[in-house]
């Protein structure tokens, strides 16, 4: 027996070909969605079901209740994830009325690598069971277990697939198309990452409430299920002294973690501190968020081998911005940059030029002003001319502790889905 996965957990896939199958007492159709980093199919060739049993790198076995053969090396380079979908053959039936299905991932010889018992389902008749996804040049599997009360049509339309009839609940009436408008109605509306199990009950409850607020924003903006890299940048200049002294930036980190759990494959936040120069810090994970903040959020001194005084006490945004831009690739995965600062952007012309050139790359920059300051250039980013798409937003928070989670995430994520659509239309995202 292979390793047992729990919801949200992932594992490395070190073989070239895998077989994804399901054991269940119900009659189930298995299908697959091959999606880009933007979470959508490119065309009808990326949707595998019984009427279209193959796609580049993926084939559906004949005569089986559900067996997807996936050749990872044969998947197109712009396919970031393969999502295995289970649909009950009888649309009147629900997964809550049968024993939990078990999804397995095996190698070409049939040796089971991973098993995932999909528990907690209720009124759903369709569920994303597993997700194979690229990560740092390799492949991983993630136990998703995401059910959809809206049924098969709601699921596939969210991935860029259109439905011939508005009330259809069967894969036989599906055809793929790049534009679709149906609303996503997930029954289980948050993603979970493994580190949550290490949190105390109270902290896990608070995290869950925040995740639901993040998910609500994404659902309302038709962006739930999108996978994106999330980068957190925090100002470390001397004028931020009060924000560090009062641990405001510590609380910022805690409130940004739920965003990563709903967008990033592994639920992690990439992190930077900057002043005149910058430092890239270890990624922030759910279970170590508070420890990370105590270890790395400082203005002066040497901590964890980092000389904070050497970073300077005044701000210079161009080096950190260019470093992030250098990590982006045309057509790559979407990136959301959460940039917290108290302002003072002095090189306005140069920064404006950088943002114009960066508009051709797959990143949206959400700047957030902390404290009461003169933000100058940041206030005009939405009106910046000569960009391929609007790739930046800004809002100021005089006191972030006075803003509740619903308001914070609505402002933080309100423009990101609009950018995703504009970037797709401009072929910045594929």
C-alpha positions as CSV (number, residue, x, y, z in Angstrom):
1,X,0.0,0.0,0.0
2,X,1.2,3.5,-0.8
3,X,1.4,6.5,1.4
4,X,-2.0,7.7,2.8
5,X,-2.8,11.3,2.0
6,X,-5.1,13.6,3.9
7,X,-7.0,16.5,2.3
8,X,-4.5,19.2,1.3
9,X,-1.5,17.0,1.7
10,X,1.0,16.6,-1.2
11,X,3.8,14.3,-2.1
12,X,6.5,14.0,-4.7
13,X,6.0,12.0,-7.9
14,X,9.3,10.7,-9.1
15,X,8.2,8.5,-11.9
16,X,7.5,9.3,-15.5
17,X,4.1,7.7,-15.8
18,X,1.3,7.3,-13.3
19,X,-2.1,5.7,-13.2
20,X,-4.8,7.6,-11.4
21,X,-7.8,5.4,-10.4
22,X,-10.7,5.2,-8.0
23,X,-12.3,2.5,-5.8
24,X,-15.9,3.1,-4.9
25,X,-19.2,1.3,-4.5
26,X,-21.0,3.8,-6.7
27,X,-21.0,4.1,-10.5
28,X,-18.6,6.9,-11.3
29,X,-17.3,8.6,-14.4
30,X,-13.7,9.8,-14.3
31,X,-12.5,12.8,-16.3
32,X,-9.5,15.0,-16.4
33,X,-8.9,18.7,-16.9
34,X,-5.5,19.8,-18.2
35,X,-5.1,23.4,-17.1
36,X,-2.6,26.2,-17.3
37,X,-1.3,28.2,-14.3
38,X,-4.4,30.4,-14.7
39,X,-6.5,27.3,-13.9
40,X,-8.2,27.0,-17.3
41,X,-8.1,24.7,-20.3
42,X,-6.5,26.0,-23.4
43,X,-9.0,24.4,-25.8
44,X,-11.2,21.3,-26.1
45,X,-8.0,19.2,-26.4
46,X,-7.4,19.7,-22.7
47,X,-10.6,18.0,-21.5
48,X,-10.6,14.2,-21.2
49,X,-13.8,12.3,-20.7
50,X,-15.5,9.2,-22.1
51,X,-16.5,11.0,-25.4
52,X,-12.9,12.3,-25.7
53,X,-10.7,9.7,-24.0
54,X,-7.3,11.2,-24.7
55,X,-5.3,14.4,-24.6
56,X,-1.6,15.1,-24.9
57,X,0.0,13.1,-22.1
58,X,-3.3,11.8,-20.7
59,X,-5.6,8.9,-21.7
60,X,-8.7,7.4,-20.1
61,X,-8.7,3.6,-19.9
62,X,-11.5,1.7,-21.6
63,X,-13.8,-0.5,-19.7
64,X,-12.6,0.7,-16.3
65,X,-14.6,2.7,-13.7
66,X,-11.9,5.2,-13.7
67,X,-8.3,4.9,-14.7
68,X,-6.4,7.9,-16.1
69,X,-2.9,7.1,-17.5
70,X,-0.7,10.2,-17.3
71,X,2.7,10.5,-19.0
72,X,4.2,13.5,-17.2
73,X,7.0,14.0,-19.7
74,X,4.4,14.2,-22.5
75,X,2.3,16.9,-21.0
76,X,2.6,20.2,-22.9
77,X,5.0,22.7,-21.1
78,X,2.2,25.2,-20.5
79,X,0.0,22.6,-18.7
80,X,0.6,23.2,-15.0
81,X,-1.9,20.8,-13.5
82,X,-3.9,17.7,-14.3
83,X,-7.1,17.6,-12.2
84,X,-8.8,14.2,-11.8
85,X,-12.5,14.6,-11.5
86,X,-15.1,12.0,-10.2
87,X,-18.7,12.4,-11.3
88,X,-21.5,10.1,-10.1
89,X,-23.3,8.4,-13.0
90,X,-26.7,9.0,-11.4
91,X,-27.1,12.8,-11.0
92,X,-29.7,12.2,-8.3
93,X,-27.2,10.4,-6.1
94,X,-24.7,12.2,-3.9
95,X,-21.3,11.2,-2.5
96,X,-22.7,11.6,1.0
97,X,-25.0,8.6,0.4
98,X,-22.1,6.2,-0.4
99,X,-18.9,5.1,1.3
100,X,-16.0,7.6,0.7
101,X,-14.3,6.9,-2.6
102,X,-10.6,6.1,-2.6
103,X,-8.4,7.7,-5.2
104,X,-5.0,6.1,-5.9
105,X,-1.9,7.0,-7.8
106,X,0.2,4.1,-9.0
107,X,3.3,3.8,-11.1
108,X,3.4,2.1,-14.5
109,X,3.9,-1.3,-12.9
110,X,0.8,-0.9,-10.8
111,X,2.7,-0.2,-7.5
112,X,0.5,2.2,-5.5
113,X,2.4,5.4,-4.6
114,X,-0.4,7.3,-2.8
115,X,-3.9,6.6,-1.6
116,X,-6.5,9.3,-0.7
117,X,-9.7,8.4,1.0
118,X,-12.0,11.3,0.2
119,X,-14.0,11.8,3.4
120,X,-16.4,14.6,4.4
121,X,-18.5,14.7,1.2
122,X,-22.2,15.4,1.5
123,X,-24.6,16.8,-1.1
124,X,-22.0,16.8,-4.0
125,X,-22.3,14.6,-7.1
126,X,-18.9,15.7,-8.5
127,X,-15.5,16.2,-6.8
128,X,-11.9,17.0,-7.8
129,X,-10.1,14.1,-6.3
130,X,-6.5,14.7,-7.0
131,X,-4.3,17.2,-8.7
132,X,-0.9,16.5,-10.3
133,X,1.0,19.7,-10.6
134,X,4.5,21.0,-11.5
135,X,6.7,22.3,-8.7
136,X,10.3,23.5,-9.2
137,X,11.0,21.4,-12.2
138,X,9.3,18.2,-10.9
139,X,5.9,16.9,-10.3
140,X,3.8,16.5,-7.1
141,X,0.4,15.1,-6.3
142,X,-2.1,16.9,-4.0
143,X,-5.1,15.5,-2.3
144,X,-7.9,18.0,-3.2
145,X,-11.2,16.5,-2.3
146,X,-13.1,19.5,-3.5
147,X,-16.8,18.9,-4.0
148,X,-19.2,21.0,-6.0
149,X,-22.8,21.2,-5.0
150,X,-23.5,22.9,-8.4
151,X,-22.6,19.7,-10.2
152,X,-20.5,18.8,-13.2
153,X,-21.6,21.9,-15.2
154,X,-20.4,24.3,-12.4
155,X,-17.1,22.5,-12.2
156,X,-16.2,22.4,-15.9
157,X,-17.4,25.9,-16.7
158,X,-15.1,27.3,-14.0
159,X,-12.2,25.7,-15.9
160,X,-13.1,27.3,-19.2
161,X,-15.4,24.6,-20.5
162,X,-18.9,25.5,-21.8
163,X,-22.0,23.5,-21.6
164,X,-24.4,22.8,-24.5
165,X,-27.5,22.9,-22.3
166,X,-27.8,25.2,-19.2
167,X,-29.3,22.4,-17.0
168,X,-27.0,19.6,-18.1
169,X,-25.4,17.5,-15.3
170,X,-23.6,14.9,-17.5
171,X,-20.2,15.0,-19.2
172,X,-21.8,13.7,-22.4
173,X,-23.1,17.2,-23.3
174,X,-19.9,19.1,-22.6
175,X,-17.7,20.8,-25.2
176,X,-14.6,22.9,-24.4
177,X,-14.3,26.5,-25.2
178,X,-11.9,29.2,-23.8
179,X,-14.7,31.6,-22.7
180,X,-17.3,30.6,-20.1
181,X,-19.4,32.6,-17.7
182,X,-21.0,30.1,-15.2
183,X,-20.5,30.8,-11.6
184,X,-18.5,28.5,-9.4
185,X,-20.5,27.1,-6.5
186,X,-18.2,24.9,-4.4
187,X,-19.7,22.9,-1.6
188,X,-16.5,22.8,0.3
189,X,-15.3,26.3,-0.2
190,X,-11.7,26.4,1.2
191,X,-8.5,24.6,0.5
192,X,-6.5,23.0,3.3
193,X,-2.8,22.6,3.7
194,X,-1.1,19.9,5.8
195,X,0.5,22.2,8.3
196,X,-2.8,23.2,9.7
197,X,-3.0,20.0,11.6
198,X,-0.1,21.2,13.8
199,X,-2.0,24.3,15.0
200,X,-3.9,24.6,18.2
201,X,-7.7,24.4,18.0
202,X,-8.1,28.1,18.5
203,X,-5.5,29.1,15.9
204,X,-6.9,26.6,13.4
205,X,-10.4,28.0,14.0
206,X,-9.2,31.5,13.3
207,X,-7.3,30.4,10.2
208,X,-10.4,28.7,8.9
209,X,-12.5,31.8,9.3
210,X,-9.9,33.8,7.4
211,X,-9.6,31.2,4.7
212,X,-13.4,31.4,4.2
213,X,-13.2,35.2,3.8
214,X,-10.5,34.8,1.2
215,X,-12.4,32.1,-0.6
216,X,-15.6,34.2,-0.6
217,X,-13.8,37.1,-2.4
218,X,-12.4,34.7,-5.0
219,X,-15.8,33.0,-5.5
220,X,-17.6,36.3,-5.9
221,X,-15.0,37.3,-8.5
222,X,-15.2,34.0,-10.3
223,X,-11.5,33.2,-9.5
224,X,-11.8,30.4,-6.9
225,X,-9.5,27.5,-7.8
226,X,-6.9,29.6,-9.5
227,X,-3.3,28.7,-8.6
228,X,-0.8,31.5,-8.2
229,X,2.5,32.2,-6.6
230,X,2.1,34.6,-3.7
231,X,5.0,36.9,-2.8
232,X,5.0,39.1,0.4
233,X,7.3,42.2,0.5
234,X,7.6,44.2,3.7
235,X,9.2,47.6,4.2
236,X,12.1,47.5,6.8
237,X,12.9,51.2,6.8
238,X,13.4,53.3,9.9
239,X,10.1,55.1,9.5
240,X,8.4,51.7,10.0
241,X,9.7,51.6,13.6
242,X,6.3,51.8,15.2
243,X,4.9,49.1,13.0
244,X,7.6,46.8,14.1
245,X,7.6,47.9,17.8
246,X,3.8,47.3,18.0
247,X,4.1,44.1,16.0
248,X,1.8,45.3,13.3
249,X,3.9,43.6,10.7
250,X,3.7,40.4,12.7
251,X,0.0,40.5,12.4
252,X,0.2,41.4,8.7
253,X,2.1,38.1,8.2
254,X,-0.6,36.1,10.0
255,X,-3.3,37.7,7.9
256,X,-1.5,37.1,4.6
257,X,-1.0,33.3,5.3
258,X,-4.7,32.5,4.5
259,X,-4.3,34.1,1.1
260,X,-1.5,31.7,0.3
261,X,-3.5,28.7,1.4
262,X,-6.2,29.5,-1.1
263,X,-3.9,30.4,-4.1
264,X,-0.5,28.7,-3.8
265,X,-0.1,25.0,-4.6
266,X,1.7,24.3,-1.3
267,X,0.1,27.1,0.7
268,X,3.4,28.9,1.2
269,X,4.3,32.6,1.1
270,X,7.6,33.7,-0.5
271,X,8.9,36.6,1.7
272,X,11.2,39.6,1.3
273,X,12.3,42.5,3.5
274,X,13.7,45.6,1.9
275,X,15.2,49.0,2.6
276,X,18.1,50.3,0.5
277,X,18.8,46.6,-0.3
278,X,16.8,43.6,0.3
279,X,16.9,40.0,1.6
280,X,14.9,37.0,0.5
281,X,13.8,35.1,3.6
282,X,12.7,31.5,3.9
283,X,9.1,30.8,2.8
284,X,6.4,31.2,5.4
285,X,4.3,28.1,6.1
286,X,1.0,27.8,8.0
287,X,2.4,25.9,11.0
288,X,5.5,28.1,11.5
289,X,4.0,31.6,10.8
290,X,4.4,33.0,14.3
291,X,7.9,31.5,14.7
292,X,8.9,32.9,11.4
293,X,7.7,36.4,12.4
294,X,9.7,36.3,15.7
295,X,12.8,35.1,13.8
296,X,12.9,37.4,10.8
297,X,10.9,40.6,11.5
298,X,13.5,43.0,12.7
299,X,14.8,46.5,11.9
300,X,18.3,46.3,13.3
301,X,20.9,43.8,14.6
302,X,21.9,40.3,13.4
303,X,19.3,37.6,13.5
304,X,19.4,34.1,12.0
305,X,22.6,35.0,10.3
306,X,21.1,38.2,8.6
307,X,22.7,41.6,9.2
308,X,19.6,43.8,9.3
309,X,21.7,47.0,9.6
310,X,23.4,46.2,6.3
311,X,20.0,46.4,4.5
312,X,19.9,50.1,5.4
313,X,17.3,52.3,7.1
314,X,15.9,54.2,4.0
315,X,13.9,52.8,1.2
316,X,15.0,51.9,-2.3
317,X,12.3,50.0,-4.2
318,X,13.9,49.3,-7.5
319,X,16.3,46.5,-6.4
320,X,13.6,44.4,-4.8
321,X,11.2,45.1,-7.7
322,X,13.7,44.1,-10.3
323,X,14.6,40.9,-8.4
324,X,11.0,39.8,-8.5
325,X,10.6,40.8,-12.1
326,X,13.7,38.8,-13.0
327,X,11.9,35.7,-11.6
328,X,9.0,36.1,-13.9
329,X,8.7,34.5,-17.3
330,X,6.2,35.4,-20.2
331,X,3.3,32.9,-20.1
332,X,4.4,31.6,-16.7
333,X,2.2,31.0,-13.6
334,X,0.3,34.0,-12.2
335,X,2.1,35.8,-9.4
336,X,0.4,38.0,-6.8
337,X,2.9,40.4,-5.1
338,X,1.6,41.8,-1.8
339,X,3.8,44.8,-1.1
340,X,3.5,46.5,2.3
341,X,5.2,49.9,2.8
342,X,4.7,53.2,4.5
343,X,5.6,55.0,1.2
344,X,8.5,57.3,0.3
345,X,8.9,56.0,-3.3
346,X,11.5,58.6,-4.4
347,X,12.4,57.4,-7.9
348,X,9.0,58.0,-9.4
349,X,10.0,58.1,-13.0
350,X,12.1,54.9,-12.8
351,X,9.5,53.0,-10.9
352,X,6.8,54.0,-13.3
353,X,9.0,52.8,-16.2
354,X,9.6,49.4,-14.4
355,X,5.8,49.0,-13.8
356,X,5.1,49.7,-17.5
357,X,7.6,47.1,-18.7
358,X,6.4,44.6,-16.0
359,X,2.9,44.9,-17.4
360,X,3.9,42.3,-20.0
361,X,4.7,39.8,-17.4
362,X,2.4,37.5,-15.4
363,X,2.3,39.4,-12.1
364,X,-0.1,41.7,-10.3
365,X,1.3,44.1,-7.7
366,X,-1.0,44.9,-4.8
367,X,0.6,47.8,-2.8
368,X,-0.7,48.4,0.7
369,X,0.2,51.5,2.7
370,X,0.7,51.0,6.4
371,X,0.3,53.9,8.8
372,X,-0.5,57.5,8.0
373,X,2.0,58.6,5.3
374,X,2.3,60.4,2.0
375,X,2.2,57.7,-0.6
376,X,2.6,59.8,-3.7
377,X,3.3,57.6,-6.7
378,X,1.4,54.7,-5.2
379,X,-1.9,56.5,-5.3
380,X,-1.5,57.0,-9.1
381,X,-0.6,53.5,-10.2
382,X,-4.1,52.7,-11.3
383,X,-4.0,55.6,-13.8
384,X,-0.5,54.9,-15.0
385,X,-0.5,55.1,-18.8
386,X,1.2,53.0,-21.6
387,X,0.8,49.6,-19.9
388,X,-0.3,46.3,-21.6
389,X,-2.7,45.8,-18.7
390,X,-3.4,47.4,-15.4
391,X,-0.9,45.4,-13.3
392,X,-1.0,47.3,-10.0
393,X,-3.4,48.4,-7.3
394,X,-3.0,50.5,-4.1
395,X,-4.9,51.2,-0.9
396,X,-3.8,52.7,2.4
397,X,-4.6,51.4,5.9
398,X,-4.2,54.0,8.6
399,X,-4.6,51.2,11.1
400,X,-4.7,47.6,9.8
401,X,-5.9,46.4,13.2
402,X,-9.1,48.4,12.8
403,X,-10.0,46.6,9.5
404,X,-11.8,43.3,9.8
405,X,-10.9,40.3,7.7
406,X,-13.8,40.6,5.3
407,X,-12.8,44.2,4.4
408,X,-9.1,43.5,4.3
409,X,-9.4,40.6,1.9
410,X,-12.0,42.3,-0.3
411,X,-9.6,45.2,-0.8
412,X,-6.5,43.0,-1.0
413,X,-7.9,40.6,-3.7
414,X,-10.5,42.8,-5.4
415,X,-8.4,43.7,-8.4
416,X,-6.4,40.5,-8.8
417,X,-9.2,38.5,-10.6
418,X,-9.8,41.5,-13.0
419,X,-6.1,41.4,-13.8
420,X,-6.2,37.7,-14.4
421,X,-8.9,38.1,-17.1
422,X,-7.2,41.1,-18.7
423,X,-3.8,39.2,-18.7
424,X,-5.5,36.2,-20.4
425,X,-7.1,38.4,-23.0
426,X,-3.7,40.0,-23.7
427,X,-2.0,36.6,-24.0
428,X,0.2,37.4,-20.9
429,X,-1.3,34.3,-19.3
430,X,-2.0,31.2,-21.4
